[in-house]
């Protein structure tokens, strides 16, 4: 298991964190409006310190989610089933993580945050109708060559058992990292949304040269792809849904949600190959402009890494058709 995978397996917020109970999962629309208004006041002012608080919603009824799940499955290519895939669990939990990011004492602006990567683990199948408990918090602010990266953690439990944990890592450019230490902003983190652009930055330097493999699929993405995913995810960030909104942030036209690309690759691996319990990771490079065409390769790990002979799981990559512009890479590993 990767270091990030081991980190994701840890359960619960840091011990120093307090807990705030919410009556229901918030709606992304109102949170985004609040985040836009608050972003103007959040400027670099010394080292970042994250709020030491986790949010909890104790009784999320999924029995009314059938139409929502069906729309998600149809858009992403997931087979019809009452099992909630990891991408759908991310969609359910993401508003609670966003609520943490729009707190007045959250030091980083929602607008302009760059989505770097995700690590998620499904520990057992979660089925439509199961009552869920959802928790979310921010932790592990640390340095990046262009600013500060931070983890937003979301957990889903049912019957007191952890069944899903997702960690979304974002970059805030121009901010200063705290010193490493035991505080909530420091070293207690899990490993590696649509708060900001996906793949406009990278957390690593000095990567080896990458050559596109033979594609196993080609995605033709229309100009409305961002709006379609926004409808099922609730993430209506204008960089994904509007050419004018995207241009305001320096993109020539709207860009696809990073989690749309990752969730579509997860769907193409499919339930039979990923198993009932699995780890799903993605790292973003350059954004996918809409409309656009993306070549995708999904390959067994052993075909990509000969030294890993016998290893389970799949590696997926996406890049601009006819070019070497890499958009994303990730893995799906049965647990």
C-alpha positions as CSV (number, residue, x, y, z in Angstrom):
1,X,0.0,0.0,0.0
2,X,1.3,3.5,-0.7
3,X,2.2,5.9,2.0
4,X,-0.9,7.9,1.1
5,X,-3.0,4.8,1.3
6,X,-1.7,4.0,4.8
7,X,-2.5,7.5,5.9
8,X,-6.0,7.4,4.5
9,X,-6.7,4.3,6.6
10,X,-6.4,6.2,9.8
11,X,-9.8,7.1,11.2
12,X,-11.1,10.3,12.8
13,X,-10.0,13.9,13.1
14,X,-7.0,14.8,15.2
15,X,-7.6,14.4,18.9
16,X,-7.3,18.2,19.5
17,X,-10.2,19.0,17.2
18,X,-13.6,19.9,18.6
19,X,-16.8,18.7,16.9
20,X,-19.7,20.7,15.5
21,X,-23.0,18.9,14.9
22,X,-25.1,20.0,11.9
23,X,-28.7,19.0,11.4
24,X,-28.3,18.1,7.8
25,X,-25.8,18.2,4.9
26,X,-25.6,21.8,3.6
27,X,-26.3,22.7,0.0
28,X,-23.4,23.6,-2.2
29,X,-25.0,26.5,-3.8
30,X,-25.2,28.6,-0.6
31,X,-21.8,27.5,0.5
32,X,-20.3,28.5,-2.8
33,X,-21.9,32.0,-2.6
34,X,-20.5,32.3,0.9
35,X,-17.1,31.1,-0.3
36,X,-17.0,33.7,-3.1
37,X,-17.8,36.5,-0.7
38,X,-15.2,35.4,1.8
39,X,-12.4,34.8,-0.6
40,X,-11.8,38.5,-1.1
41,X,-10.8,38.8,2.6
42,X,-8.5,35.8,2.7
43,X,-5.0,37.0,1.9
44,X,-1.6,35.7,2.9
45,X,-0.9,37.0,6.4
46,X,1.8,34.9,8.0
47,X,1.8,31.2,8.5
48,X,-1.5,29.3,7.8
49,X,-3.4,27.9,10.8
50,X,-6.3,25.7,10.1
51,X,-9.4,25.6,12.4
52,X,-9.3,22.7,14.7
53,X,-12.9,21.6,14.2
54,X,-14.7,18.7,12.5
55,X,-18.2,18.9,11.2
56,X,-20.6,16.0,11.7
57,X,-24.1,15.1,10.4
58,X,-25.3,12.1,12.3
59,X,-28.3,10.9,10.3
60,X,-28.1,11.1,6.5
61,X,-31.1,9.3,5.0
62,X,-30.1,7.8,1.6
63,X,-33.5,6.2,0.9
64,X,-34.5,9.2,-1.2
65,X,-31.4,9.2,-3.3
66,X,-32.5,6.7,-5.9
67,X,-33.1,9.2,-8.7
68,X,-29.9,11.1,-7.9
69,X,-27.9,7.8,-7.9
70,X,-29.4,6.8,-11.2
71,X,-28.6,10.1,-12.8
72,X,-25.0,9.8,-11.5
73,X,-24.7,6.2,-12.8
74,X,-26.0,7.2,-16.2
75,X,-23.6,10.2,-16.6
76,X,-20.5,8.4,-15.4
77,X,-21.1,5.0,-16.9
78,X,-21.6,3.1,-13.7
79,X,-23.9,0.1,-14.0
80,X,-27.3,0.4,-12.5
81,X,-27.1,-0.9,-8.9
82,X,-28.1,0.0,-5.4
83,X,-24.4,0.1,-4.4
84,X,-23.0,3.7,-4.0
85,X,-19.7,3.9,-5.8
86,X,-16.8,5.9,-4.3
87,X,-17.4,8.9,-6.6
88,X,-21.0,9.1,-5.5
89,X,-20.0,8.9,-1.8
90,X,-17.6,11.8,-2.6
91,X,-20.5,13.8,-4.0
92,X,-22.6,13.1,-0.9
93,X,-19.8,14.1,1.6
94,X,-18.3,17.0,-0.4
95,X,-20.7,19.7,0.8
96,X,-19.7,19.1,4.4
97,X,-16.0,19.5,3.6
98,X,-16.9,22.6,1.7
99,X,-18.6,23.9,4.8
100,X,-15.3,23.7,6.6
101,X,-13.6,25.7,3.8
102,X,-16.0,28.6,3.9
103,X,-15.7,29.1,7.7
104,X,-14.6,32.7,8.5
105,X,-11.5,31.2,10.4
106,X,-10.5,29.0,7.5
107,X,-7.5,30.9,6.2
108,X,-7.5,30.0,2.5
109,X,-9.8,31.4,-0.2
110,X,-12.2,29.0,-1.8
111,X,-11.8,30.7,-5.1
112,X,-8.6,29.9,-6.9
113,X,-7.8,26.7,-4.9
114,X,-6.2,24.1,-7.1
115,X,-7.3,20.5,-6.8
116,X,-4.1,18.4,-6.8
117,X,-5.1,14.8,-5.9
118,X,-7.6,12.5,-4.2
119,X,-7.2,9.3,-2.2
120,X,-10.3,7.4,-1.3
121,X,-11.0,4.0,0.2
122,X,-14.3,2.1,0.2
123,X,-14.1,-0.5,3.0
124,X,-17.3,-2.3,2.3
125,X,-20.3,-1.8,-0.1
126,X,-22.6,1.0,0.9
127,X,-26.1,0.5,-0.3
128,X,-29.0,2.8,-1.2
129,X,-31.2,3.2,1.9
130,X,-28.5,2.8,4.5
131,X,-28.5,5.6,7.1
132,X,-25.1,7.3,7.1
133,X,-23.0,9.5,9.4
134,X,-20.8,12.0,7.6
135,X,-17.8,13.8,9.1
136,X,-15.4,16.3,7.5
137,X,-12.4,18.5,8.6
138,X,-9.3,20.1,7.2
139,X,-5.8,19.2,8.3
140,X,-2.1,18.8,7.4
141,X,-1.3,22.2,5.9
142,X,2.2,21.9,4.5
143,X,4.6,23.6,2.2
144,X,4.4,23.5,-1.6
145,X,6.8,25.3,-4.0
146,X,4.0,27.6,-5.0
147,X,2.2,28.0,-1.6
148,X,0.4,25.7,0.8
149,X,-1.3,22.5,0.3
150,X,-4.0,21.2,2.6
151,X,-6.1,18.0,3.0
152,X,-9.9,18.1,3.3
153,X,-11.0,14.8,4.8
154,X,-14.5,13.3,4.6
155,X,-15.6,10.1,6.3
156,X,-18.8,8.1,6.0
157,X,-19.9,5.7,8.7
158,X,-22.8,3.4,9.0
159,X,-23.8,1.5,12.2
160,X,-20.7,3.1,13.8
161,X,-18.3,1.5,11.2
162,X,-16.1,3.5,8.9
163,X,-17.1,2.5,5.3
164,X,-15.5,5.3,3.3
165,X,-12.8,7.9,3.7
166,X,-11.8,10.4,1.0
167,X,-9.0,12.9,1.2
168,X,-8.9,15.8,-1.3
169,X,-5.7,17.8,-1.5
170,X,-5.7,21.4,-2.6
171,X,-3.1,24.1,-3.3
172,X,-3.5,27.7,-2.2
173,X,-0.9,29.7,-4.1
174,X,1.2,32.4,-2.4
175,X,0.4,31.3,1.2
176,X,3.0,30.3,3.9
177,X,3.0,26.9,5.5
178,X,3.1,26.5,9.3
179,X,6.0,25.0,11.1
180,X,5.6,21.2,11.4
181,X,4.2,20.3,14.8
182,X,1.3,18.7,16.6
183,X,-1.2,21.4,15.9
184,X,-4.2,20.9,13.6
185,X,-2.3,22.6,10.8
186,X,0.6,20.4,11.2
187,X,1.6,16.7,11.1
188,X,-1.4,14.7,12.2
189,X,-2.7,14.3,8.6
190,X,-4.3,11.7,6.5
191,X,-2.6,11.5,3.1
192,X,-3.3,13.3,0.2
193,X,-14.2,18.9,-4.8
194,X,-14.7,21.4,-6.9
195,X,-13.5,24.3,-4.8
196,X,-11.1,25.4,-7.5
197,X,-9.5,24.3,-10.7
198,X,-8.5,20.7,-11.2
199,X,-5.0,20.0,-12.5
200,X,-3.8,23.5,-12.8
201,X,-0.9,22.7,-10.6
202,X,1.2,19.8,-9.3
203,X,2.5,18.8,-5.9
204,X,5.6,17.1,-7.2
205,X,8.7,18.2,-9.0
206,X,11.2,16.4,-11.1
207,X,8.8,13.8,-12.5
208,X,10.3,11.4,-15.0
209,X,9.4,11.8,-18.6
210,X,6.0,10.4,-19.5
211,X,5.0,8.9,-22.9
212,X,1.4,8.3,-23.7
213,X,0.6,4.6,-23.9
214,X,-1.8,3.0,-26.3
215,X,-5.3,4.2,-25.5
216,X,-8.0,1.8,-24.5
217,X,-10.7,4.4,-24.8
218,X,-11.4,7.9,-26.2
219,X,-13.8,10.3,-24.5
220,X,-15.5,13.0,-26.6
221,X,-16.6,15.6,-24.1
222,X,-19.1,18.2,-25.2
223,X,-19.2,21.8,-24.0
224,X,-22.0,20.9,-21.6
225,X,-20.0,18.2,-19.7
226,X,-19.3,20.6,-16.8
227,X,-22.9,21.5,-16.5
228,X,-24.0,17.9,-16.6
229,X,-21.6,16.9,-13.8
230,X,-22.5,20.0,-11.9
231,X,-26.1,18.9,-12.0
232,X,-25.4,15.5,-10.3
233,X,-22.6,16.7,-8.0
234,X,-24.0,20.1,-7.0
235,X,-20.6,21.7,-7.9
236,X,-21.7,24.6,-10.1
237,X,-18.4,26.4,-10.0
238,X,-18.4,28.7,-13.1
239,X,-15.0,27.5,-14.3
240,X,-16.7,24.3,-15.1
241,X,-20.1,25.5,-16.3
242,X,-19.3,28.8,-18.1
243,X,-16.8,30.0,-20.7
244,X,-17.0,33.5,-19.2
245,X,-16.5,32.1,-15.7
246,X,-13.5,30.1,-16.8
247,X,-11.9,33.1,-18.6
248,X,-12.1,35.1,-15.3
249,X,-9.6,32.6,-13.9
250,X,-7.3,32.4,-16.9
251,X,-8.7,29.5,-18.8
252,X,-9.6,29.9,-22.5
253,X,-12.9,28.0,-22.0
254,X,-14.7,25.9,-19.4
255,X,-12.8,23.0,-17.9
256,X,-14.1,19.6,-16.8
257,X,-14.4,18.8,-13.2
258,X,-11.4,16.7,-12.1
259,X,-13.7,14.3,-10.2
260,X,-15.7,13.8,-13.3
261,X,-12.6,12.4,-15.1
262,X,-11.5,10.3,-12.1
263,X,-15.0,8.9,-11.5
264,X,-15.5,8.0,-15.1
265,X,-12.2,6.1,-15.1
266,X,-13.3,4.3,-11.9
267,X,-16.6,3.4,-13.7
268,X,-14.7,2.0,-16.7
269,X,-12.6,-0.3,-14.4
270,X,-16.0,-1.5,-13.1
271,X,-17.4,-3.1,-10.0
272,X,-16.3,-6.6,-11.0
273,X,-12.6,-5.8,-11.2
274,X,-12.3,-3.3,-8.4
275,X,-14.2,-5.5,-5.9
276,X,-16.4,-4.7,-2.9
277,X,-13.5,-2.9,-1.1
278,X,-11.0,-0.8,-2.9
279,X,-8.7,2.2,-2.9
280,X,-9.1,4.8,-5.6
281,X,-6.6,7.5,-6.3
282,X,-6.1,10.3,-8.8
283,X,-3.5,13.0,-9.4
284,X,-4.3,15.9,-11.7
285,X,-1.9,17.6,-14.1
286,X,-3.4,19.9,-16.8
287,X,-7.1,20.7,-17.0
288,X,-9.4,19.2,-19.7
289,X,-10.8,22.0,-21.8
290,X,-14.4,21.7,-22.9
291,X,-15.3,20.7,-25.5
292,X,-12.4,18.3,-25.9
293,X,-11.2,14.8,-26.6
294,X,-9.4,12.7,-24.1
295,X,-7.5,9.5,-24.7
296,X,-7.6,7.1,-21.8
297,X,-5.6,4.0,-21.0
298,X,-6.6,1.6,-18.3
299,X,-4.1,-1.1,-17.7
300,X,-3.3,-3.8,-15.1
301,X,-0.6,-2.6,-12.6
302,X,1.7,-5.5,-13.7
303,X,1.6,-4.3,-17.3
304,X,2.8,-0.8,-16.2
305,X,5.2,-1.9,-13.5
306,X,6.9,-5.2,-14.4
307,X,8.5,-5.4,-11.0
308,X,5.0,-5.5,-9.5
309,X,4.2,-8.8,-11.1
310,X,1.1,-10.4,-9.5
311,X,0.0,-7.0,-8.0
312,X,-3.7,-6.5,-8.1
313,X,-5.4,-3.4,-9.5
314,X,-5.3,-1.0,-12.4
315,X,-3.5,2.2,-13.5
316,X,-5.4,4.7,-15.5
317,X,-4.1,7.7,-17.5
318,X,-5.8,10.5,-19.5
319,X,-4.3,12.9,-22.0
320,X,-5.2,15.2,-24.8
321,X,-5.9,13.2,-27.9
322,X,-3.1,13.5,-30.4
323,X,-0.9,15.4,-27.9
324,X,1.3,14.5,-25.0
325,X,-0.6,16.8,-22.6
326,X,-1.3,14.6,-19.6
327,X,-4.5,15.4,-17.7
328,X,-4.6,12.9,-14.9
329,X,-3.4,9.5,-13.6
330,X,-4.6,7.2,-10.9
331,X,-5.1,3.7,-9.6
332,X,-7.9,1.4,-8.6
333,X,-6.7,-1.2,-6.2
334,X,-8.9,-4.0,-4.6
335,X,-8.4,-4.2,-0.8
